[in-house]
Amino acid sequence: VPADPERARDYSIASTPADGSLQLLVRQSTREDGSPGLASDWLCRGMAVGDVLPLTVREHAGFRLGENAGRPLILVGNGSGLAGLLSHIRARVQQGCGDQWLLFGERSPQHDALYGEQLQTWLVQGHLARLDRAWSRHATQSLYVQQLLNREAEEVVRWVERGAAIYVCGSLQGMGQGVHLALQAILGEAQVDAMLASGRYRRDVY
């Protein structure tokens, strides 16, 4: 927030330079006492069209595609964590690559279908090989993204066996921990540890 530069916040960029604009995906946070999050409240409600936002763009070395750029990708996330996955999808779409599978969790399909039309278009056009979404507050089919992984365990194994890298972005509590445990159950702890060590399994959880 400009008024307090010492309390800067990090946000994943949901776009690429080729898009011609810097795009963020921000959810307004609320603390346990009901007060709004400082940065997210200003971005979502306090900032007006035309306002100037001082920012610094820096490399997230631990979540770049790097040597995984030519691999199939399994992209797993929830909520505003979709931002960190969108930039990878967009980069690969621009390169004509569609060998990527997005598993994404949100609350309600009626109110939280983030980038729903764009994702569906990419799927239809072959820029996404698969798109699986979990809705935690669905009226009849409540599901979390880690449960999606368990349900699709055999397919996860097939993708990893043909060289896929795994990228996870979103909340640490619940999703990040649950996805990690699911991957350990599906692939075995030794393989998950090896993928972490080699950079084939990367996490941006917060």
DRENDO-1510 file (C-alpha; in Angstrom, 1 decimal, always signed):
<recs>
REC; n; res; u; v; w
REC; 1; VAL; +0.0; +0.0; +0.0 .
REC; 2; PRO; +1.5; +3.4; -1.0 .
REC; 3; ALA; +0.8; +5.0; +2.4 .
REC; 4; ASP; +3.0; +2.4; +4.2 .
REC; 5; PRO; +5.7; +1.1; +1.9 .
REC; 6; GLU; +7.4; -0.7; +4.8 .
REC; 7; ARG; +4.4; -3.1; +4.8 .
REC; 8; ALA; +4.5; -4.1; +1.2 .
REC; 9; ARG; +2.6; -7.2; +0.1 .
REC; 10; ASP; +3.6; -9.8; -2.5 .
REC; 11; TYR; +1.1; -10.8; -5.2 .
REC; 12; SER; +1.5; -13.3; -8.0 .
REC; 13; ILE; +1.2; -11.8; -11.5 .
REC; 14; ALA; -1.5; -13.5; -13.5 .
REC; 15; SER; -0.3; -12.2; -16.9 .
REC; 16; THR; +2.7; -12.3; -19.2 .
REC; 17; PRO; +4.6; -9.4; -20.9 .
REC; 18; ALA; +2.9; -10.4; -24.1 .
REC; 19; ASP; -0.5; -9.6; -22.7 .
REC; 20; GLY; +0.5; -5.9; -22.6 .
REC; 21; SER; -0.7; -5.3; -19.0 .
REC; 22; LEU; +0.1; -6.4; -15.5 .
REC; 23; GLN; -2.9; -8.4; -14.1 .
REC; 24; LEU; -3.5; -9.4; -10.5 .
REC; 25; LEU; -6.1; -11.7; -9.0 .
REC; 26; VAL; -6.8; -10.5; -5.4 .
REC; 27; ARG; -9.4; -11.7; -2.9 .
REC; 28; GLN; -10.3; -9.2; -0.2 .
REC; 29; SER; -9.2; -10.8; +3.1 .
REC; 30; THR; -10.9; -10.4; +6.5 .
REC; 31; ARG; -9.1; -11.0; +9.7 .
REC; 32; GLU; -10.5; -13.0; +12.6 .
REC; 33; ASP; -11.7; -9.9; +14.3 .
REC; 34; GLY; -13.7; -8.8; +11.2 .
REC; 35; SER; -11.3; -6.1; +10.1 .
REC; 36; PRO; -10.3; -6.1; +6.4 .
REC; 37; GLY; -6.8; -6.9; +5.2 .
REC; 38; LEU; -4.9; -3.7; +4.6 .
REC; 39; ALA; -3.5; -4.3; +1.1 .
REC; 40; SER; -6.4; -6.4; -0.3 .
REC; 41; ASP; -9.0; -4.0; +1.0 .
REC; 42; TRP; -7.3; -1.1; -0.7 .
REC; 43; LEU; -6.8; -3.0; -3.9 .
REC; 44; CYS; -10.4; -4.3; -4.0 .
REC; 45; ARG; -12.3; -1.3; -2.6 .
REC; 46; GLY; -10.1; +1.7; -2.0 .
REC; 47; MET; -8.3; +2.1; -5.3 .
REC; 48; ALA; -10.1; +4.0; -8.0 .
REC; 49; VAL; -9.6; +3.9; -11.8 .
REC; 50; GLY; -6.6; +6.2; -12.6 .
REC; 51; ASP; -4.9; +5.8; -9.2 .
REC; 52; VAL; -1.2; +5.3; -9.3 .
REC; 53; LEU; +0.2; +2.2; -7.6 .
REC; 54; PRO; +3.9; +2.1; -6.8 .
REC; 55; LEU; +5.2; -1.4; -7.2 .
REC; 56; THR; +8.3; -3.5; -7.8 .
REC; 57; VAL; +8.3; -6.5; -10.1 .
REC; 58; ARG; +10.6; -9.2; -9.0 .
REC; 59; GLU; +11.4; -12.7; -10.1 .
REC; 60; HIS; +10.0; -15.7; -8.2 .
REC; 61; ALA; +12.9; -18.0; -8.8 .
REC; 62; GLY; +11.3; -20.9; -7.0 .
REC; 63; PHE; +8.1; -21.0; -9.1 .
REC; 64; ARG; +9.4; -20.3; -12.6 .
REC; 65; LEU; +9.0; -22.9; -15.3 .
REC; 66; GLY; +12.7; -23.0; -16.0 .
REC; 67; GLU; +13.9; -26.5; -17.0 .
REC; 68; ASN; +10.2; -27.6; -16.8 .
REC; 69; ALA; +9.2; -25.4; -19.7 .
REC; 70; GLY; +9.1; -28.4; -22.1 .
REC; 71; ARG; +7.4; -30.9; -19.8 .
REC; 72; PRO; +3.8; -31.6; -19.4 .
REC; 73; LEU; +2.4; -29.7; -16.4 .
REC; 74; ILE; +0.0; -30.6; -13.6 .
REC; 75; LEU; -1.2; -27.3; -12.2 .
REC; 76; VAL; -2.9; -27.4; -8.8 .
REC; 77; GLY; -4.4; -24.5; -6.9 .
REC; 78; ASN; -7.2; -22.7; -5.1 .
REC; 79; GLY; -8.6; -19.2; -4.7 .
REC; 80; SER; -6.3; -16.4; -5.7 .
REC; 81; GLY; -3.6; -19.0; -6.2 .
REC; 82; LEU; -5.0; -19.3; -9.7 .
REC; 83; ALA; -2.9; -16.2; -10.6 .
REC; 84; GLY; +0.4; -18.0; -10.2 .
REC; 85; LEU; -0.9; -20.8; -12.5 .
REC; 86; LEU; -2.5; -18.5; -15.1 .
REC; 87; SER; +0.8; -16.9; -16.0 .
REC; 88; HIS; +2.3; -20.3; -16.7 .
REC; 89; ILE; -0.8; -21.4; -18.8 .
REC; 90; ARG; -0.7; -18.1; -20.7 .
REC; 91; ALA; +3.0; -18.4; -21.5 .
REC; 92; ARG; +2.5; -21.9; -22.8 .
REC; 93; VAL; -0.6; -21.0; -24.8 .
REC; 94; GLN; +1.4; -18.2; -26.5 .
REC; 95; GLN; +3.9; -20.9; -27.4 .
REC; 96; GLY; +1.2; -23.2; -28.8 .
REC; 97; CYS; +1.6; -25.8; -26.0 .
REC; 98; GLY; -1.4; -27.5; -24.6 .
REC; 99; ASP; +0.1; -30.3; -22.6 .
REC; 100; GLN; -1.2; -29.0; -19.2 .
REC; 101; TRP; -3.8; -30.1; -16.7 .
REC; 102; LEU; -5.4; -27.6; -14.3 .
REC; 103; LEU; -7.0; -28.8; -11.1 .
REC; 104; PHE; -8.5; -25.9; -9.3 .
REC; 105; GLY; -10.6; -25.4; -6.1 .
REC; 106; GLU; -12.9; -22.6; -5.2 .
REC; 107; ARG; -16.0; -22.2; -3.0 .
REC; 108; SER; -19.1; -21.8; -5.3 .
REC; 109; PRO; -19.6; -22.3; -9.0 .
REC; 110; GLN; -22.2; -19.6; -9.0 .
REC; 111; HIS; -20.0; -16.9; -7.4 .
REC; 112; ASP; -16.3; -18.1; -7.6 .
REC; 113; ALA; -15.9; -19.4; -11.2 .
REC; 114; LEU; -12.7; -17.3; -11.6 .
REC; 115; TYR; -11.7; -16.9; -15.3 .
REC; 116; GLY; -14.4; -19.5; -16.0 .
REC; 117; GLU; -15.0; -18.5; -19.7 .
REC; 118; GLN; -11.3; -18.2; -20.4 .
REC; 119; LEU; -10.5; -21.6; -19.0 .
REC; 120; GLN; -13.3; -23.2; -20.9 .
REC; 121; THR; -12.2; -21.6; -24.1 .
REC; 122; TRP; -8.6; -22.8; -23.6 .
REC; 123; LEU; -10.0; -26.3; -22.9 .
REC; 124; VAL; -12.1; -26.3; -26.1 .
REC; 125; GLN; -9.2; -24.9; -28.2 .
REC; 126; GLY; -6.8; -27.6; -26.9 .
REC; 127; HIS; -4.6; -25.2; -24.9 .
REC; 128; LEU; -5.6; -27.2; -21.7 .
REC; 129; ALA; -5.5; -31.0; -21.9 .
REC; 130; ARG; -7.7; -31.2; -18.9 .
REC; 131; LEU; -9.6; -28.9; -16.6 .
REC; 132; ASP; -11.0; -30.2; -13.3 .
REC; 133; ARG; -12.6; -28.0; -10.7 .
REC; 134; ALA; -13.6; -28.6; -7.1 .
REC; 135; TRP; -16.3; -26.6; -5.3 .
REC; 136; SER; -16.1; -26.7; -1.5 .
REC; 137; ARG; -19.5; -25.1; -1.0 .
REC; 138; HIS; -21.4; -26.8; -3.8 .
REC; 139; ALA; -25.0; -27.6; -2.7 .
REC; 140; THR; -24.8; -31.3; -3.5 .
REC; 141; GLN; -21.2; -32.1; -4.6 .
REC; 142; SER; -18.8; -30.5; -2.1 .
REC; 143; LEU; -15.3; -31.3; -3.0 .
REC; 144; TYR; -11.7; -30.0; -2.3 .
REC; 145; VAL; -8.9; -30.0; -4.8 .
REC; 146; GLN; -6.9; -32.5; -2.8 .
REC; 147; GLN; -9.9; -34.9; -3.1 .
REC; 148; LEU; -9.8; -34.3; -6.9 .
REC; 149; LEU; -6.2; -35.5; -7.0 .
REC; 150; ASN; -7.1; -38.6; -5.0 .
REC; 151; ARG; -10.0; -39.3; -7.4 .
REC; 152; GLU; -7.7; -38.9; -10.4 .
REC; 153; ALA; -4.8; -40.8; -8.8 .
REC; 154; GLU; -4.2; -43.1; -11.8 .
REC; 155; GLU; -4.1; -40.2; -14.2 .
REC; 156; VAL; -1.7; -38.3; -12.0 .
REC; 157; VAL; +0.6; -41.3; -12.0 .
REC; 158; ARG; +0.4; -41.5; -15.8 .
REC; 159; TRP; +1.3; -37.9; -16.2 .
REC; 160; VAL; +4.2; -38.1; -13.9 .
REC; 161; GLU; +5.5; -41.2; -15.5 .
REC; 162; ARG; +5.7; -39.4; -18.9 .
REC; 163; GLY; +7.7; -36.6; -17.3 .
REC; 164; ALA; +5.1; -34.1; -16.0 .
REC; 165; ALA; +6.1; -31.4; -13.5 .
REC; 166; ILE; +3.7; -30.4; -10.7 .
REC; 167; TYR; +3.1; -26.7; -9.7 .
REC; 168; VAL; +0.9; -25.9; -6.6 .
REC; 169; CYS; -0.2; -22.4; -5.8 .
REC; 170; GLY; -2.6; -21.1; -3.2 .
REC; 171; SER; -3.3; -21.4; +0.5 .
REC; 172; LEU; -0.9; -23.3; +2.7 .
REC; 173; GLN; -3.5; -24.3; +5.3 .
REC; 174; GLY; -5.9; -26.8; +4.0 .
REC; 175; MET; -5.1; -26.9; +0.3 .
REC; 176; GLY; -1.3; -26.8; +0.2 .
REC; 177; GLN; -0.9; -29.3; +3.0 .
REC; 178; GLY; -3.8; -31.5; +1.7 .
REC; 179; VAL; -2.3; -31.6; -1.8 .
REC; 180; HIS; +1.1; -32.5; -0.5 .
REC; 181; LEU; -0.3; -35.4; +1.5 .
REC; 182; ALA; -2.4; -36.5; -1.5 .
REC; 183; LEU; +0.7; -36.5; -3.8 .
REC; 184; GLN; +2.6; -38.5; -1.2 .
REC; 185; ALA; -0.2; -41.1; -1.1 .
REC; 186; ILE; -0.4; -41.3; -4.9 .
REC; 187; LEU; +3.2; -41.2; -5.8 .
REC; 188; GLY; +5.0; -42.3; -2.6 .
REC; 189; GLU; +7.0; -40.1; -0.3 .
REC; 190; ALA; +10.3; -41.0; -2.0 .
REC; 191; GLN; +9.2; -39.9; -5.4 .
REC; 192; VAL; +7.7; -36.7; -4.1 .
REC; 193; ASP; +10.9; -35.9; -2.2 .
REC; 194; ALA; +12.9; -36.6; -5.4 .
REC; 195; MET; +10.7; -34.3; -7.4 .
REC; 196; LEU; +11.0; -31.5; -4.9 .
REC; 197; ALA; +14.8; -31.9; -4.9 .
REC; 198; SER; +15.0; -31.8; -8.7 .
REC; 199; GLY; +12.5; -28.9; -9.2 .
REC; 200; ARG; +9.8; -31.0; -10.9 .
REC; 201; TYR; +7.5; -30.3; -7.9 .
REC; 202; ARG; +7.3; -26.6; -7.1 .
REC; 203; ARG; +5.0; -24.8; -4.5 .
REC; 204; ASP; +4.0; -21.3; -4.0 .
REC; 205; VAL; +1.8; -21.6; -0.9 .
REC; 206; TYR; +1.0; -18.9; +1.7 .
</recs>
